[in-house]
Amino acid sequence: MEETLPGVDDGPGERVICHVDMDCFYASCERLREPDLDGEPVVVGMGYEYGETHGAVATASYEAREYGVDSAQPISDALERLPRVADADRTDPEAPNPGTAGHYRPVDMAFYESVASDVKEVLHGLADTVREVSIDEAYLDATAATSWQRVGDGVGGQDEADGADSRTLAAGYGRHVKQTIQRRVGVPASVGVGPNMAVAKVASDHDKPDGLTVVPPSAVEGFLAPLPVEDIHGVGPVRARELAAMGIETAGELADADPGRLASRFGDRGRELYDRARGRDDRAVTPRGRPKSLSRESAFTESTDDAEAKREKVRALAADVAERARSREALYQTIGIKVVQPPFEVNTRAESLSGPVDDPELVREVALDLLTEFDDDAVRKLGVRVSKLSFDGGRQASLGGYNAGDRETDDDGESPTTTLSDWAAPRRRTGADDDHPATLAEWADAEPSGDRTDDETDAAARRETGPTQPSLESFDDDQ
């Protein structure tokens, strides 16, 4: 699929930015390994083993989403909507029908990382500057490789709106990116091409899956104006409802709004959203450094005080965060949760450990323990976060103290207690402490695929899966 927006010949002066988003990446990797899964509903689960009902959905293919299977959903819920193919039997009226069954696979991060490495190799070969946002998402600054000059029919600069079969060089470049990934790696990607990062991001989300949308600089206003305001990068359901209350429901209406009124209502973010609705974004595509933290958030369709529902969601989020940390070979020393109560009261809690670890079970246990404070409260969104990351390759601490030869000792030379409660060194925080503040700003200052803003998370969820859970594959931290 391809869509190139009409516009005048913008020439070579404007930047050309590509946003590459691998569609349902984990499921695409499974299809690469098992070609027979192509076109079939595929569900990849975290903490899931073949034939089991525990764990949580990491990725659901578009075919699986049609049955109501969403990211962060417990596998048991997914199975109610989409039974396993292995359990199906046309001859048994009590068994699921093979025609309405799906293929379930456990997360194989080592394999996904190897495929992602191949994709990144392609991207770095196509552009001088690449910003890797996550395992399945990246920005490319292609300004040195192409331009917005139009070609076609032997006459450059002719407007496509006049019916000429003309294309920009940038469109050809975007098409080349897609085709090269498919040819060399074998997985699909949606590509957006625009004059800046914000427009390219919206463009890549515009035509999923396996789409290509090209927005020349002169076409930006016309492209953005009719879109729902939540399609603007940085606007999610909560912010969209707030904007709707102000009479703003489309990007065009946001672009025409009084920027002073937006700034008064939303602070600096209001001006930023105003600029993005107008297609303005001066950020440079820069290679990213190591993250300070990793987190995942997921909203309920409606606020709930169901303690088990909250615990299920935290288990899924904790599994994802821990898996992301492991895939990046990151150790963490602080584990925290974020609890958003209606209408939008944000609470953060965290515990600091006595040393860095890579321990998914500990992430889950600490997160669930922190959640008990909110067992009786109505909640609209939950998040899990690991921070104080280290990438030095050193030995991690263990629940029985540090590994042999690297144990902590008390002043008298005795080893410290080794219970989980002692190990976790509980330092539950509602505000800041002396060395690791648990502020909302700190929570938001996180790694890609671990941390969009609240609104960006929900916006991505709605674009890719409908108004349900956010994808656990990709996360963008371009704030």
Summary of the structure (lengths in Angstrom):
residues: 479
radius of gyration: 23.5
end to end distance: 29.6
largest distance: 85.0
contacts: 1697
relative contact order: 0.14
helix: 38%
strand: 22%
